[in-house]
Amino acid sequence: MLTGSCCCGKVSFSLADDFSQFYFCHCQQCQKLTGSAHAANLLTAPENIQWLQGEELLKRYDHPRRSFTKVFCTACGSGLPFLTQSKLFLIVPAGCLDTPPTRQPDAQMFCAEQTDWHQLGIDAPKHDGFPCND
């Protein structure tokens, strides 16, 4: 079993490490919803989740014209698992997991919408923490 939670710890859940797909999505909607270069989403069966605490703190946003959703903690804003609008899949943002899944990413999608700064940043210097101000 894996566990996951929001940043403030008020919402937590558990689920089996049983994911059918793992995608990095670079579409503009995922950039806006995550505030980052891409979403990292795992797909699993809808029944593969047990909310441990804080389910009442969840808020769902469904885009009015596109088929995408975000569920987040109303206390801290962290993205959390959600059912697709079709209710066929549970989408689990990889960053909300407390332990890493065994499944590796299957593919990256909407790469035509990938930001230039993300591509350029891949080769930027890497640090274990905050970079030192020399």
The first five atom37 places (N, CA, C, CB, O) and aatype in JSON, in Angstrom:
{
  "aatype": [12, 10, 16, 7, 15, 4, 4, 4, 7, 11, 19, 15, 13, 15, 10, 0, 3, 3, 13, 15, 5, 13, 18, 13, 4, 8, 4, 5, 5, 4, 5, 11, 10, 16, 7, 15, 0, 8, 0, 0, 2, 10, 10, 16, 0, 14, 6, 2, 9, 5, 17, 10, 5, 7, 6, 6, 10, 10, 11, 1, 18, 3, 8, 14, 1, 1, 15, 13, 16, 11, 19, 13, 4, 16, 0, 4, 7, 15, 7, 10, 14, 13, 10, 16, 5, 15, 11, 10, 13, 10, 9, 19, 14, 0, 7, 4, 10, 3, 16, 14, 14, 16, 1, 5, 14, 3, 0, 5, 12, 13, 4, 0, 6, 5, 16, 3, 17, 8, 5, 10, 7, 9, 3, 0, 14, 11, 8, 3, 7, 13, 14, 4, 2, 3],
  "atom_mask": [
    [1, 1, 1, 1, 1],
    [1, 1, 1, 1, 1],
    [1, 1, 1, 1, 1],
    [1, 1, 1, 0, 1],
    [1, 1, 1, 1, 1],
    [1, 1, 1, 1, 1],
    [1, 1, 1, 1, 1],
    [1, 1, 1, 1, 1],
    [1, 1, 1, 0, 1],
    [1, 1, 1, 1, 1],
    [1, 1, 1, 1, 1],
    [1, 1, 1, 1, 1],
    [1, 1, 1, 1, 1],
    [1, 1, 1, 1, 1],
    [1, 1, 1, 1, 1],
    [1, 1, 1, 1, 1],
    [1, 1, 1, 1, 1],
    [1, 1, 1, 1, 1],
    [1, 1, 1, 1, 1],
    [1, 1, 1, 1, 1],
    [1, 1, 1, 1, 1],
    [1, 1, 1, 1, 1],
    [1, 1, 1, 1, 1],
    [1, 1, 1, 1, 1],
    [1, 1, 1, 1, 1],
    [1, 1, 1, 1, 1],
    [1, 1, 1, 1, 1],
    [1, 1, 1, 1, 1],
    [1, 1, 1, 1, 1],
    [1, 1, 1, 1, 1],
    [1, 1, 1, 1, 1],
    [1, 1, 1, 1, 1],
    [1, 1, 1, 1, 1],
    [1, 1, 1, 1, 1],
    [1, 1, 1, 0, 1],
    [1, 1, 1, 1, 1],
    [1, 1, 1, 1, 1],
    [1, 1, 1, 1, 1],
    [1, 1, 1, 1, 1],
    [1, 1, 1, 1, 1],
    [1, 1, 1, 1, 1],
    [1, 1, 1, 1, 1],
    [1, 1, 1, 1, 1],
    [1, 1, 1, 1, 1],
    [1, 1, 1, 1, 1],
    [1, 1, 1, 1, 1],
    [1, 1, 1, 1, 1],
    [1, 1, 1, 1, 1],
    [1, 1, 1, 1, 1],
    [1, 1, 1, 1, 1],
    [1, 1, 1, 1, 1],
    [1, 1, 1, 1, 1],
    [1, 1, 1, 1, 1],
    [1, 1, 1, 0, 1],
    [1, 1, 1, 1, 1],
    [1, 1, 1, 1, 1],
    [1, 1, 1, 1, 1],
    [1, 1, 1, 1, 1],
    [1, 1, 1, 1, 1],
    [1, 1, 1, 1, 1],
    [1, 1, 1, 1, 1],
    [1, 1, 1, 1, 1],
    [1, 1, 1, 1, 1],
    [1, 1, 1, 1, 1],
    [1, 1, 1, 1, 1],
    [1, 1, 1, 1, 1],
    [1, 1, 1, 1, 1],
    [1, 1, 1, 1, 1],
    [1, 1, 1, 1, 1],
    [1, 1, 1, 1, 1],
    [1, 1, 1, 1, 1],
    [1, 1, 1, 1, 1],
    [1, 1, 1, 1, 1],
    [1, 1, 1, 1, 1],
    [1, 1, 1, 1, 1],
    [1, 1, 1, 1, 1],
    [1, 1, 1, 0, 1],
    [1, 1, 1, 1, 1],
    [1, 1, 1, 0, 1],
    [1, 1, 1, 1, 1],
    [1, 1, 1, 1, 1],
    [1, 1, 1, 1, 1],
    [1, 1, 1, 1, 1],
    [1, 1, 1, 1, 1],
    [1, 1, 1, 1, 1],
    [1, 1, 1, 1, 1],
    [1, 1, 1, 1, 1],
    [1, 1, 1, 1, 1],
    [1, 1, 1, 1, 1],
    [1, 1, 1, 1, 1],
    [1, 1, 1, 1, 1],
    [1, 1, 1, 1, 1],
    [1, 1, 1, 1, 1],
    [1, 1, 1, 1, 1],
    [1, 1, 1, 0, 1],
    [1, 1, 1, 1, 1],
    [1, 1, 1, 1, 1],
    [1, 1, 1, 1, 1],
    [1, 1, 1, 1, 1],
    [1, 1, 1, 1, 1],
    [1, 1, 1, 1, 1],
    [1, 1, 1, 1, 1],
    [1, 1, 1, 1, 1],
    [1, 1, 1, 1, 1],
    [1, 1, 1, 1, 1],
    [1, 1, 1, 1, 1],
    [1, 1, 1, 1, 1],
    [1, 1, 1, 1, 1],
    [1, 1, 1, 1, 1],
    [1, 1, 1, 1, 1],
    [1, 1, 1, 1, 1],
    [1, 1, 1, 1, 1],
    [1, 1, 1, 1, 1],
    [1, 1, 1, 1, 1],
    [1, 1, 1, 1, 1],
    [1, 1, 1, 1, 1],
    [1, 1, 1, 1, 1],
    [1, 1, 1, 1, 1],
    [1, 1, 1, 1, 1],
    [1, 1, 1, 1, 1],
    [1, 1, 1, 0, 1],
    [1, 1, 1, 1, 1],
    [1, 1, 1, 1, 1],
    [1, 1, 1, 1, 1],
    [1, 1, 1, 1, 1],
    [1, 1, 1, 1, 1],
    [1, 1, 1, 1, 1],
    [1, 1, 1, 1, 1],
    [1, 1, 1, 0, 1],
    [1, 1, 1, 1, 1],
    [1, 1, 1, 1, 1],
    [1, 1, 1, 1, 1],
    [1, 1, 1, 1, 1],
    [1, 1, 1, 1, 1]
  ],
  "atom_positions": [
    [[0.84, -1.2, 0.0], [0.0, 0.0, 0.0], [0.87, 1.25, 0.0], [-0.95, 0.0, 1.22], [1.93, 1.3, 0.63]],
    [[0.4, 2.25, -0.72], [1.04, 3.55, -0.73], [0.18, 4.52, 0.07], [1.26, 4.06, -2.19], [-1.03, 4.33, 0.2]],
    [[0.8, 5.56, 0.59], [0.05, 6.62, 1.23], [0.34, 7.92, 0.5], [0.41, 6.73, 2.74], [1.34, 8.07, -0.19]],
    [[-0.58, 8.85, 0.68], [-0.42, 10.17, 0.1], [-1.1, 11.19, 0.98], [0.0, 0.0, 0.0], [-1.9, 10.86, 1.85]],
    [[-0.75, 12.46, 0.75], [-1.31, 13.52, 1.57], [-1.11, 14.87, 0.89], [-0.67, 13.52, 2.98], [-0.4, 14.99, -0.1]],
    [[-1.76, 15.87, 1.46], [-1.56, 17.24, 1.01], [-0.37, 17.83, 1.77], [-2.84, 18.1, 1.22], [0.18, 17.19, 2.66]],
    [[0.01, 19.03, 1.42], [1.18, 19.68, 2.03], [0.97, 19.95, 3.52], [1.48, 20.99, 1.31], [1.91, 19.8, 4.31]],
    [[-0.23, 20.35, 3.92], [-0.48, 20.67, 5.33], [-0.78, 19.44, 6.17], [-1.62, 21.66, 5.44], [-0.8, 19.52, 7.4]],
    [[-1.03, 18.29, 5.52], [-1.28, 17.05, 6.24], [-2.7, 16.85, 6.72], [0.0, 0.0, 0.0], [-2.99, 15.87, 7.4]],
    [[-3.61, 17.77, 6.38], [-4.99, 17.63, 6.83], [-5.79, 16.62, 6.01], [-5.68, 18.97, 6.78], [-6.82, 16.13, 6.47]],
    [[-5.32, 16.32, 4.8], [-5.96, 15.31, 3.95], [-4.95, 14.2, 3.71], [-6.45, 15.93, 2.58], [-3.79, 14.46, 3.37]],
    [[-5.38, 12.96, 3.91], [-4.5, 11.82, 3.62], [-5.32, 10.66, 3.09], [-3.71, 11.39, 4.89], [-6.53, 10.58, 3.29]],
    [[-4.63, 9.76, 2.39], [-5.29, 8.62, 1.76], [-4.3, 7.48, 1.62], [-5.88, 9.02, 0.37], [-3.09, 7.66, 1.78]],
    [[-4.83, 6.3, 1.32], [-3.98, 5.16, 0.98], [-4.55, 4.51, -0.27], [-3.9, 4.13, 2.17], [-5.74, 4.63, -0.56]],
    [[-3.69, 3.83, -1.0], [-4.12, 3.09, -2.19], [-3.07, 2.04, -2.53], [-4.35, 4.04, -3.39], [-1.92, 2.13, -2.12]],
    [[-3.51, 1.04, -3.28], [-2.6, -0.02, -3.73], [-1.69, 0.53, -4.82], [-3.38, -1.26, -4.24], [-2.09, 1.4, -5.59]],
    [[-0.47, 0.02, -4.87], [0.5, 0.42, -5.9], [0.16, -0.32, -7.2], [1.98, 0.11, -5.44], [0.93, -1.14, -7.68]],
    [[-1.01, 0.0, -7.75], [-1.56, -0.7, -8.9], [-2.05, 0.33, -9.92], [-2.72, -1.65, -8.46], [-3.24, 0.64, -9.99]],
    [[-1.12, 0.85, -10.7], [-1.43, 1.89, -11.67], [-1.34, 1.34, -13.08], [-0.48, 3.09, -11.5], [-0.42, 0.59, -13.41]],
    [[-2.31, 1.71, -13.92], [-2.33, 1.22, -15.3], [-1.5, 2.09, -16.23], [-3.76, 1.14, -15.8], [-1.02, 1.62, -17.26]],
    [[-1.34, 3.37, -15.87], [-0.63, 4.31, -16.73], [0.0, 5.41, -15.88], [-1.58, 4.93, -17.79], [-0.46, 5.71, -14.78]],
    [[1.08, 6.0, -16.42], [1.76, 7.11, -15.75], [2.24, 8.06, -16.85], [2.98, 6.61, -14.84], [3.08, 7.7, -17.67]],
    [[1.68, 9.27, -16.85], [1.98, 10.23, -17.91], [2.46, 11.56, -17.35], [0.77, 10.45, -18.77], [2.01, 12.02, -16.3]],
    [[3.39, 12.17, -18.08], [3.71, 13.57, -17.9], [2.92, 14.31, -18.97], [5.28, 13.85, -18.0], [3.07, 14.02, -20.15]],
    [[2.09, 15.26, -18.57], [1.29, 16.02, -19.52], [1.78, 17.46, -19.56], [-0.22, 15.96, -19.16], [1.8, 18.15, -18.54]],
    [[2.17, 17.91, -20.75], [2.71, 19.25, -20.94], [1.67, 20.24, -21.49], [3.89, 19.19, -21.87], [2.04, 21.34, -21.88]],
    [[0.39, 19.86, -21.53], [-0.62, 20.77, -22.1], [-0.72, 22.04, -21.27], [-2.0, 20.06, -22.19], [-0.36, 22.07, -20.09]],
    [[-1.21, 23.09, -21.9], [-1.31, 24.39, -21.22], [-2.25, 24.34, -20.03], [-1.77, 25.45, -22.2], [-2.02, 25.04, -19.04]],
    [[-3.3, 23.52, -20.1], [-4.21, 23.41, -18.96], [-3.5, 22.8, -17.75], [-5.44, 22.57, -19.34], [-3.68, 23.27, -16.63]],
    [[-2.7, 21.76, -17.98], [-1.96, 21.15, -16.87], [-0.91, 22.1, -16.32], [-1.3, 19.83, -17.32], [-0.64, 22.09, -15.12]],
    [[-0.32, 22.92, -17.18], [0.62, 23.93, -16.7], [-0.09, 24.9, -15.76], [1.26, 24.7, -17.89], [0.43, 25.25, -14.7]],
    [[-1.28, 25.33, -16.14], [-2.04, 26.27, -15.31], [-2.5, 25.6, -14.01], [-3.26, 26.8, -16.09], [-2.4, 26.2, -12.94]],
    [[-3.01, 24.37, -14.11], [-3.53, 23.69, -12.92], [-2.45, 23.34, -11.91], [-4.25, 22.43, -13.32], [-2.7, 23.34, -10.71]],
    [[-1.24, 23.04, -12.4], [-0.15, 22.68, -11.49], [0.73, 23.86, -11.12], [0.69, 21.59, -12.1], [1.43, 23.82, -10.11]],
    [[0.7, 24.92, -11.94], [1.62, 26.02, -11.73], [3.05, 25.63, -12.04], [0.0, 0.0, 0.0], [3.99, 26.23, -11.53]],
    [[3.21, 24.62, -12.88], [4.53, 24.08, -13.19], [4.63, 23.75, -14.68], [4.81, 22.82, -12.35], [3.75, 24.1, -15.46]],
    [[5.72, 23.09, -15.06], [5.96, 22.78, -16.46], [5.06, 21.67, -16.99], [7.4, 22.38, -16.65], [4.74, 21.64, -18.18]],
    [[4.65, 20.77, -16.12], [3.81, 19.65, -16.55], [3.15, 18.99, -15.35], [4.63, 18.62, -17.34], [3.57, 19.18, -14.21]],
    [[2.12, 18.22, -15.63], [1.52, 17.37, -14.61], [2.17, 16.0, -14.69], [-0.04, 17.27, -14.8], [2.6, 15.58, -15.76]],
    [[2.23, 15.31, -13.57], [2.72, 13.93, -13.51], [1.6, 13.11, -12.89], [4.08, 13.8, -12.68], [1.44, 13.1, -11.67]],
    [[0.81, 12.43, -13.74], [-0.41, 11.77, -13.29], [-0.37, 10.26, -13.48], [-1.59, 12.33, -14.02], [0.01, 9.76, -14.54]],
    [[-0.77, 9.56, -12.43], [-0.93, 8.11, -12.46], [-2.41, 7.79, -12.57], [-0.31, 7.44, -11.18], [-3.24, 8.47, -11.97]],
    [[-2.74, 6.74, -13.33], [-4.13, 6.32, -13.48], [-4.33, 4.97, -12.82], [-4.53, 6.26, -14.97], [-3.49, 4.08, -12.94]],
    [[-5.45, 4.84, -12.13], [-5.8, 3.59, -11.46], [-7.31, 3.45, -11.43], [-5.21, 3.55, -10.03], [-8.04, 4.33, -11.9]],
    [[-7.8, 2.34, -10.89], [-9.23, 2.09, -10.79], [-9.85, 3.02, -9.73], [-9.51, 0.61, -10.44], [-9.22, 3.3, -8.71]],
    [[-11.07, 3.49, -9.97], [-11.71, 4.41, -9.03], [-11.83, 3.87, -7.6], [-13.08, 4.76, -9.53], [-11.76, 4.63, -6.64]],
    [[-12.0, 2.57, -7.47], [-12.16, 1.98, -6.13], [-10.83, 1.8, -5.39], [-12.87, 0.65, -6.24], [-10.82, 1.36, -4.25]],
    [[-9.72, 2.14, -6.04], [-8.39, 1.94, -5.45], [-7.97, 3.13, -4.59], [-7.36, 1.71, -6.55], [-6.85, 3.62, -4.73]],
    [[-8.84, 3.59, -3.71], [-8.45, 4.66, -2.79], [-9.26, 4.55, -1.52], [-8.63, 6.06, -3.43], [-10.44, 4.22, -1.53]],
    [[-8.6, 4.84, -0.42], [-9.28, 4.95, 0.86], [-8.85, 6.28, 1.47], [-8.94, 3.73, 1.82], [-7.68, 6.5, 1.76]],
    [[-9.81, 7.15, 1.65], [-9.51, 8.44, 2.29], [-9.36, 8.18, 3.78], [-10.63, 9.51, 2.0], [-10.26, 7.63, 4.4]],
    [[-8.24, 8.58, 4.34], [-7.96, 8.35, 5.76], [-8.44, 9.51, 6.62], [-6.48, 8.12, 5.97], [-8.91, 9.31, 7.74]],
    [[-8.3, 10.72, 6.11], [-8.79, 11.9, 6.83], [-8.9, 13.08, 5.87], [-7.85, 12.26, 8.02], [-8.22, 13.13, 4.84]],
    [[-9.77, 14.01, 6.23], [-9.86, 15.29, 5.53], [-10.65, 15.31, 4.24], [0.0, 0.0, 0.0], [-10.57, 16.29, 3.5]],
    [[-11.4, 14.26, 3.95], [-12.15, 14.24, 2.68], [-13.09, 15.44, 2.56], [-12.95, 12.92, 2.56], [-13.38, 15.9, 1.46]],
    [[-13.57, 15.94, 3.69], [-14.47, 17.1, 3.68], [-13.75, 18.39, 3.26], [-15.09, 17.28, 5.07], [-14.41, 19.39, 2.97]],
    [[-12.42, 18.37, 3.24], [-11.65, 19.55, 2.83], [-11.38, 19.59, 1.32], [-10.33, 19.58, 3.57], [-10.76, 20.53, 0.83]],
    [[-11.83, 18.57, 0.59], [-11.58, 18.52, -0.85], [-12.51, 19.45, -1.61], [-11.74, 17.09, -1.37], [-13.7, 19.56, -1.29]],
    [[-11.97, 20.12, -2.59], [-12.75, 20.97, -3.5], [-12.42, 20.53, -4.91], [-12.43, 22.51, -3.29], [-11.26, 20.28, -5.24]],
    [[-13.45, 20.43, -5.76], [-13.29, 19.97, -7.14], [-13.56, 21.11, -8.1], [-14.23, 18.78, -7.43], [-14.54, 21.85, -7.96]],
    [[-12.67, 21.25, -9.09], [-12.87, 22.21, -10.17], [-12.92, 21.44, -11.48], [-11.73, 23.29, -10.2], [-11.98, 20.74, -11.84]],
    [[-14.03, 21.56, -12.2], [-14.19, 20.99, -13.54], [-14.22, 22.15, -14.53], [-15.49, 20.11, -13.65], [-15.05, 23.05, -14.42]],
    [[-13.3, 22.12, -15.5], [-13.27, 23.18, -16.5], [-14.59, 23.17, -17.27], [-12.05, 23.01, -17.47], [-15.05, 22.1, -17.67]],
    [[-15.2, 24.34, -17.49], [-16.51, 24.37, -18.12], [-16.53, 23.97, -19.59], [-17.08, 25.72, -17.98], [-17.57, 23.54, -20.1]],
    [[-15.41, 24.11, -20.3], [-15.41, 23.82, -21.74], [-14.49, 22.67, -22.13], [-15.02, 25.04, -22.5], [-14.58, 22.18, -23.26]],
    [[-13.63, 22.24, -21.25], [-12.68, 21.18, -21.58], [-12.85, 20.04, -20.58], [-11.22, 21.71, -21.57], [-13.38, 20.24, -19.48]],
    [[-12.41, 18.88, -20.95], [-12.56, 17.72, -20.08], [-11.34, 17.57, -19.18], [-12.78, 16.44, -20.92], [-10.55, 16.64, -19.35]],
    [[-11.18, 18.48, -18.24], [-10.14, 18.3, -17.24], [-10.6, 18.84, -15.9], [-8.84, 18.98, -17.68], [-11.49, 19.69, -15.81]],
    [[-9.97, 18.32, -14.86], [-10.42, 18.53, -13.49], [-9.22, 18.74, -12.59], [-11.25, 17.34, -13.01], [-8.11, 18.31, -12.9]],
    [[-9.46, 19.39, -11.48], [-8.47, 19.45, -10.4], [-9.23, 19.33, -9.09], [-7.62, 20.78, -10.44], [-10.26, 19.96, -8.89]],
    [[-8.7, 18.51, -8.19], [-9.2, 18.41, -6.83], [-8.06, 18.86, -5.93], [-9.7, 16.95, -6.47], [-6.91, 18.47, -6.13]],
    [[-8.39, 19.66, -4.93], [-7.34, 20.2, -4.07], [-7.83, 20.35, -2.64], [-6.85, 21.55, -4.61], [-9.03, 20.39, -2.38]],
    [[-6.87, 20.43, -1.73], [-7.15, 20.67, -0.32], [-7.49, 22.15, -0.16], [-5.92, 20.27, 0.59], [-6.74, 23.02, -0.61]],
    [[-8.62, 22.44, 0.48], [-9.01, 23.84, 0.66], [-8.17, 24.53, 1.73], [-10.48, 23.93, 1.02], [-8.21, 25.76, 1.83]],
    [[-7.42, 23.78, 2.53], [-6.57, 24.4, 3.55], [-5.23, 24.85, 2.97], [-6.34, 23.42, 4.69], [-4.73, 25.91, 3.33]],
    [[-4.63, 24.03, 2.08], [-3.28, 24.37, 1.58], [-3.18, 24.45, 0.05], [-2.3, 23.36, 2.08], [-2.16, 24.92, -0.46]],
    [[-4.18, 23.99, -0.68], [-4.17, 24.09, -2.14], [-3.51, 22.94, -2.87], [0.0, 0.0, 0.0], [-3.48, 22.94, -4.1]],
    [[-2.98, 21.97, -2.15], [-2.3, 20.84, -2.8], [-3.25, 20.06, -3.7], [-1.69, 19.9, -1.76], [-4.4, 19.81, -3.34]],
    [[-2.76, 19.66, -4.89], [-3.52, 18.81, -5.79], [-3.6, 17.4, -5.24], [0.0, 0.0, 0.0], [-2.62, 16.87, -4.71]],
    [[-4.78, 16.79, -5.36], [-5.04, 15.46, -4.78], [-5.77, 14.58, -5.78], [-5.85, 15.58, -3.48], [-6.25, 15.08, -6.81]],
    [[-5.88, 13.28, -5.51], [-6.53, 12.36, -6.45], [-7.98, 12.76, -6.75], [-6.5, 10.94, -5.89], [-8.68, 13.33, -5.91]],
    [[-8.4, 12.43, -7.98], [-9.77, 12.75, -8.39], [-10.25, 11.76, -9.43], [-9.85, 14.18, -8.93], [-9.46, 11.16, -10.16]],
    [[-11.57, 11.6, -9.49], [-12.2, 10.8, -10.53], [-12.29, 11.62, -11.8], [-13.6, 10.3, -10.1], [-12.61, 12.81, -11.76]],
    [[-12.01, 10.98, -12.94], [-12.23, 11.66, -14.21], [-13.72, 11.95, -14.35], [-11.71, 10.8, -15.4], [-14.55, 11.33, -13.68]],
    [[-14.05, 12.89, -15.22], [-15.46, 13.24, -15.41], [-16.27, 12.04, -15.87], [-15.59, 14.38, -16.41], [-17.46, 11.95, -15.57]],
    [[-15.64, 11.11, -16.6], [-16.32, 9.89, -17.04], [-16.46, 8.87, -15.91], [-15.58, 9.27, -18.21], [-17.19, 7.9, -16.04]],
    [[-15.74, 9.1, -14.8], [-15.72, 8.2, -13.64], [-15.08, 6.84, -13.94], [-17.12, 7.99, -13.13], [-15.27, 5.89, -13.19]],
    [[-14.31, 6.76, -15.04], [-13.65, 5.5, -15.4], [-12.29, 5.33, -14.74], [-13.49, 5.43, -16.9], [-11.84, 4.2, -14.55]],
    [[-11.64, 6.44, -14.39], [-10.3, 6.38, -13.81], [-10.19, 7.29, -12.6], [-9.24, 6.77, -14.86], [-10.87, 8.31, -12.5]],
    [[-9.33, 6.9, -11.69], [-8.88, 7.77, -10.61], [-7.53, 8.3, -11.04], [-8.81, 7.01, -9.22], [-6.61, 7.53, -11.32]],
    [[-7.39, 9.62, -11.09], [-6.13, 10.26, -11.45], [-5.42, 10.64, -10.15], [-6.35, 11.52, -12.37], [-5.99, 11.32, -9.29]],
    [[-4.18, 10.19, -10.01], [-3.41, 10.46, -8.8], [-2.2, 11.32, -9.18], [-2.95, 9.14, -8.11], [-1.29, 10.83, -9.85]],
    [[-2.18, 12.59, -8.78], [-0.99, 13.4, -9.02], [0.2, 12.78, -8.28], [-1.22, 14.88, -8.57], [0.15, 12.61, -7.06]],
    [[1.25, 12.46, -9.0], [2.37, 11.73, -8.4], [3.0, 12.49, -7.24], [3.43, 11.46, -9.46], [3.5, 11.87, -6.31]],
    [[2.97, 13.8, -7.28], [3.59, 14.6, -6.24], [2.89, 14.54, -4.9], [0.0, 0.0, 0.0], [3.47, 14.93, -3.89]],
    [[1.65, 14.05, -4.85], [0.95, 13.96, -3.56], [1.2, 12.63, -2.87], [-0.55, 14.17, -3.76], [0.74, 12.42, -1.75]],
    [[1.93, 11.72, -3.52], [2.24, 10.44, -2.88], [3.38, 10.63, -1.88], [2.63, 9.38, -3.94], [4.35, 11.33, -2.16]],
    [[3.25, 10.0, -0.72], [4.3, 10.05, 0.3], [5.41, 9.06, 0.01], [3.71, 9.78, 1.69], [6.55, 9.24, 0.44]],
    [[5.08, 8.01, -0.72], [6.05, 7.0, -1.14], [5.96, 6.86, -2.65], [5.8, 5.63, -0.42], [4.86, 6.92, -3.2]],
    [[7.08, 6.67, -3.33], [7.05, 6.61, -4.79], [6.39, 5.33, -5.3], [8.46, 6.72, -5.35], [6.52, 4.27, -4.7]],
    [[5.68, 5.44, -6.42], [5.09, 4.24, -7.03], [6.18, 3.42, -7.72], [3.98, 4.63, -8.04], [7.24, 3.94, -8.05]],
    [[5.89, 2.15, -7.95], [6.85, 1.31, -8.67], [6.76, 1.55, -10.18], [6.62, -0.17, -8.36], [7.74, 1.33, -10.89]],
    [[5.61, 1.98, -10.67], [5.45, 2.22, -12.11], [6.28, 3.42, -12.54], [3.96, 2.43, -12.46], [6.27, 4.46, -11.87]],
    [[6.97, 3.28, -13.62], [7.74, 4.36, -14.22], [6.88, 5.07, -15.27], [9.07, 3.82, -14.86], [5.93, 4.47, -15.78]],
    [[7.19, 6.33, -15.61], [6.4, 7.03, -16.61], [6.34, 6.26, -17.94], [6.97, 8.43, -16.84], [7.36, 5.76, -18.43]],
    [[5.13, 6.19, -18.5], [4.91, 5.51, -19.78], [5.22, 6.42, -20.96], [3.48, 5.01, -19.87], [5.75, 5.97, -21.98]],
    [[4.87, 7.69, -20.82], [5.04, 8.61, -21.95], [4.85, 10.04, -21.47], [4.04, 8.28, -23.09], [4.34, 10.3, -20.38]],
    [[5.27, 10.96, -22.33], [4.98, 12.37, -22.16], [4.0, 12.75, -23.28], [6.29, 13.26, -22.21], [4.14, 12.29, -24.41]],
    [[3.02, 13.58, -22.94], [2.04, 13.94, -23.96], [1.87, 15.45, -24.04], [0.69, 13.29, -23.66], [2.26, 16.19, -23.14]],
    [[1.29, 15.89, -25.16], [1.13, 17.3, -25.49], [2.48, 18.02, -25.47], [0.15, 17.98, -24.52], [2.59, 19.15, -24.99]],
    [[3.49, 17.35, -25.98], [4.85, 17.91, -26.01], [4.95, 19.14, -26.89], [5.84, 16.85, -26.48], [5.85, 19.96, -26.71]],
    [[4.04, 19.29, -27.85], [4.03, 20.49, -28.69], [3.73, 21.74, -27.87], [3.0, 20.34, -29.83], [4.07, 22.85, -28.28]],
    [[3.1, 21.57, -26.71], [2.77, 22.69, -25.83], [3.79, 22.86, -24.7], [1.39, 22.5, -25.24], [3.63, 23.72, -23.84]],
    [[4.83, 22.06, -24.71], [5.86, 22.13, -23.68], [6.52, 23.51, -23.69], [6.92, 21.03, -23.88], [6.79, 24.06, -24.75]],
    [[6.79, 24.05, -22.52], [7.4, 25.37, -22.43], [8.87, 25.32, -22.82], [7.25, 25.94, -21.01], [9.57, 24.34, -22.56]],
    [[9.33, 26.4, -23.45], [10.75, 26.49, -23.8], [11.62, 26.5, -22.56], [11.01, 27.75, -24.64], [12.68, 25.88, -22.54]],
    [[11.17, 27.21, -21.51], [12.0, 27.31, -20.31], [12.19, 25.96, -19.62], [11.39, 28.29, -19.34], [13.21, 25.74, -18.97]],
    [[11.23, 25.06, -19.76], [11.4, 23.73, -19.17], [12.5, 22.97, -19.9], [10.07, 22.93, -19.22], [13.37, 22.36, -19.27]],
    [[12.46, 23.0, -21.22], [13.5, 22.32, -22.01], [14.88, 22.89, -21.71], [13.2, 22.45, -23.52], [15.84, 22.15, -21.52]],
    [[14.97, 24.22, -21.66], [16.25, 24.87, -21.38], [16.73, 24.55, -19.96], [16.13, 26.38, -21.57], [17.94, 24.43, -19.72]],
    [[15.82, 24.42, -19.03], [16.17, 24.16, -17.64], [16.69, 22.77, -17.36], [0.0, 0.0, 0.0], [17.33, 22.55, -16.33]],
    [[16.44, 21.83, -18.26], [16.9, 20.45, -18.05], [18.42, 20.39, -17.91], [16.45, 19.56, -19.2], [18.94, 19.59, -17.14]],
    [[19.12, 21.24, -18.65], [20.59, 21.24, -18.6], [21.16, 22.26, -17.63], [21.14, 21.5, -19.98], [22.38, 22.44, -17.58]],
    [[20.32, 22.94, -16.87], [20.8, 23.94, -15.9], [21.57, 23.24, -14.77], [19.62, 24.77, -15.32], [21.36, 22.05, -14.54]],
    [[22.45, 23.96, -14.09], [23.18, 23.35, -12.96], [22.21, 22.77, -11.93], [24.1, 24.4, -12.29], [21.13, 23.3, -11.7]],
    [[22.62, 21.67, -11.32], [21.78, 20.97, -10.34], [22.41, 21.08, -8.95], [21.6, 19.48, -10.74], [23.62, 20.98, -8.79]],
    [[21.54, 21.3, -7.94], [21.98, 21.46, -6.56], [21.15, 20.54, -5.67], [21.85, 22.95, -6.09], [20.01, 20.22, -6.0]],
    [[21.71, 20.11, -4.55], [20.98, 19.27, -3.59], [20.01, 20.09, -2.75], [21.96, 18.54, -2.68], [19.08, 19.53, -2.17]],
    [[20.19, 21.37, -2.68], [19.33, 22.29, -1.93], [19.3, 23.62, -2.65], [0.0, 0.0, 0.0], [19.47, 23.67, -3.87]],
    [[19.09, 24.71, -1.9], [19.13, 26.04, -2.51], [20.53, 26.3, -3.04], [18.72, 27.13, -1.49], [21.52, 25.98, -2.38]],
    [[20.64, 26.89, -4.24], [21.98, 27.21, -4.74], [22.62, 28.29, -3.86], [21.9, 27.69, -6.22], [21.95, 29.19, -3.36]],
    [[23.91, 28.18, -3.69], [24.66, 29.16, -2.89], [24.8, 30.45, -3.67], [26.06, 28.6, -2.49], [24.95, 30.44, -4.89]],
    [[24.76, 31.54, -2.96], [25.01, 32.84, -3.59], [26.49, 33.14, -3.49], [24.16, 33.98, -2.91], [26.96, 33.61, -2.46]],
    [[27.22, 32.86, -4.55], [28.68, 33.06, -4.54], [29.04, 34.49, -4.84], [29.35, 32.15, -5.55], [30.23, 34.83, -4.88]]
  ]
}
